[in-house]
Amino acid sequence: MNPNRLSQSLALLGVAAYAYFLFLRPNQEGMALAVGLFVGTMGLAYGEKPFLVPFFVGLFALLFLLQLFFGHPIPFLTGGALGVGLPYLVYRLRKPAK
């Protein structure tokens, strides 16, 4: 499995989940999880090695501060951890240890 493709799929899943939790089943925690998933997965890009995308890392930090003071930080962090962790896990399992 390609980590870049998984990252893109998770980003689209985050957008779809946000639309679902906004229009079909209004839920603030679900929206926070979806936004965390989208922004978290866009924070790392995969080429030869994973590298940070500064715009999305800064956006994640700003949204986390807003969620910390006015929203739901735990679902936001859970979505971010899934968005960063799953593609990185695929990357690490795909590459042999040197």
C-alpha positions, 0 to 999 in steps of 0.5 A: 500500500502506498502511504501517499495514496492512503494519506489522500484517501484519509483527507477525502474521508475527513472531508466526507465525514465533515459533510456528514456530521454537518448536514446529515447528523449534526455532531460537534465532536464528529466535526472536530474529528473530521477536521483533525483527520483532514488537517492532520493527514495533510500535515505530512507529505510522502516522497522519498521520506515523509516531510512536514508541510508547514502550512498545514502544520500551522493550521493544525496548531491554530485549529488545536488552540481554537478547539482547546479553548472553544471546542472539543480538543480530544476528538480533534487530536484523535483525528489528527493522530489517525491522519498522521499515524496511519500513513506513517505506519504504512510507510514504516512497515513498507520500508525495510529497516536499515 
